[in-house]
Amino acid sequence: MKYQLARRIHGVMVGIFFGLSALTAFAAEDNARSFDLVEIERPRILKKAADYLSEVPRTVTASRCDRSQGGIHDYYSEGDYWWPDPKNPDGPYIRRDGRTNPDNFIAHRQAMIRLSDIVGTLTSAYQITGEEKYAAYAVDHLKAWFVEEQTRMNPSLLYGQAIKGRHPGRSIGIIDTIHLVEVARAAKQLGGSPSFPKEDQEAVKAWFREYLKWMNTHPYGKQEKQHPNNHGVCWSLQAVAFADLTGDVDQLEWIRHQFKTVYLAKMMDHRGGFPRELQRTKPYGYSLFMIDVMAGVAHLASTPEDDLWTYQLPDGRGMKKGMEFIVPYIVDKKSWPKKPDVMYWDKWPVRHPSLLFAGLKYENKDYLKTWRTLEADPKTFEVLRNLPIRYPLLWIHPANPEPERSN
């Protein structure tokens, strides 16, 4: 009934809805001001931004793998946990869960993470200082990836997470574009910049609109949309960011419904953990990843009338329960009750966005204090690929600043 009502009043309420949901941190904003997120981020962001002003765009067209069946504009990656078969070295790859093959083609993944890092940094610097130079360079990267014919990426993912001898691409490859989430956030925050004219804004939005359509209509996208673990939630994190950018109200409503009826009701256990992640060979890293992605969805999809942070099932399962499960193991990793992850155990935890979002939402100073103590810019690729939210000012942003002047 609620879903149908939302559709019927769409024409009347769309303006009001986006006036409210554009910030989505509706309760967190006041807390953010007292927490002074801008001052916390300022040294890190401005130092990185100074370096990134000299970086030129590099898209998927800059490199290509001979094993890819796609063209130069098609994104390509290979399944992380697939290796040559010792008994048949030239045959199909075999799976070794949790153990990443170092010989995989990762150039397109690296380029996309680089894009999110550069655009996230430069947009954050623009938000902090109001200086147009940061916005202008960020827009150059957006145009290279999504607008310019010679360098743009195709708005589809037919060749993600390929497996030699088995699949030219797979539905679960869609998880790779989770690193476009903060790119979409940046594009939205740059909307008021003179360096990002309406024509270019609409071209970037058109790309994300087309990709979101592909995610909803192609068999790969439809399968990933219903995937019963972190992949399904990652689909929604992407979809909510892209829908928020393009104004897709129906998509946002679907995500809120899925969050409550599937991610909480079917994926979370009574303790607040996620059994499918806890069963992996890297349960600690996957549990951290899952709660971060859940937090991102809750942050963007919530409205004042339908707050996913405060929503609870009758038995108490909800985001608060999820945070209560994982936070003790972030504070004291030695208390983790399972075996250490088979790889990268010593690289976690880092500055997890779930701590920040939940700390602001629940006014939990301990969460915020823990968040500040953790590494904000991890260098390990495995960590970076599982940390898609690294620039909090794209999510909880300052009011339009005046350009800073040097004395």
GILINQUI-V772239 format. One record per backbone hydrogen bond with DSSP energy under -1.0 kcal/mol. NH is the residue of the N-H (numbers start at 1). CO is the residue of the C=O. If there is no record, write none. Layout:
NH|CO, NH|CO
This chain:
5|1, 6|2, 7|3, 8|4, 9|5, 13|9, 14|10, 17|13, 18|14, 19|15, 20|16, 21|17, 22|18, 24|20, 25|23, 29|25, 32|28, 33|29, 34|30, 35|31, 36|32, 37|32, 40|36, 41|37, 42|38, 45|41, 46|42, 47|43, 48|44, 49|45, 50|46, 51|47, 52|48, 53|49, 54|51, 55|52, 62|59, 63|60, 68|65, 74|71, 77|159, 79|162, 82|79, 83|94, 88|85, 91|88, 93|164, 94|83, 96|81, 99|96, 101|80, 104|101, 110|106, 111|107, 112|108, 113|109, 114|110, 115|111, 116|112, 117|113, 118|114, 119|115, 120|116, 121|117, 122|118, 123|119, 124|120, 125|121, 126|122, 127|123, 128|124, 129|125, 130|126, 134|131, 136|132, 137|133, 138|134, 139|135, 140|136, 141|137, 142|138, 143|139, 144|140, 145|141, 146|142, 147|143, 148|143, 152|148, 153|145, 154|73, 156|154, 162|77, 163|167, 166|163, 167|163, 170|160, 173|170, 174|171, 175|172, 176|173, 177|174, 178|175, 179|176, 180|177, 181|178, 184|180, 185|181, 186|182, 187|183, 188|184, 189|185, 190|186, 191|188, 193|190, 196|193, 201|197, 202|198, 203|199, 204|200, 205|201, 206|202, 207|203, 208|204, 209|205, 210|206, 211|207, 212|208, 213|209, 214|210, 215|211, 216|212, 217|213, 218|214, 222|218, 223|219, 224|220, 225|221, 227|224, 232|229, 233|229, 234|230, 235|231, 236|232, 237|233, 238|234, 239|235, 240|236, 241|237, 242|238, 243|239, 244|240, 245|241, 246|242, 247|243, 248|243, 249|247, 252|248, 253|249, 254|250, 255|251, 256|252, 257|253, 258|254, 259|255, 260|256, 261|257, 262|258, 263|258, 264|259, 266|262, 267|262, 269|273, 272|269, 277|274, 278|274, 279|275, 280|277, 286|282, 287|283, 288|284, 289|285, 290|286, 291|287, 292|288, 293|289, 294|290, 295|291, 296|292, 297|293, 298|294, 299|295, 300|296, 301|297, 302|298, 303|306, 311|307, 313|317, 316|313, 322|318, 323|319, 324|320, 325|321, 326|322, 327|323, 329|326, 330|327, 331|327, 332|328, 335|332, 336|333, 342|281, 347|344, 351|375, 352|350, 356|352, 357|353, 358|354, 359|355, 360|356, 361|357, 362|358, 364|359, 368|364, 369|365, 370|366, 371|367, 372|368, 374|371, 384|380, 385|381, 387|384, 394|391, 395|392, 396|392
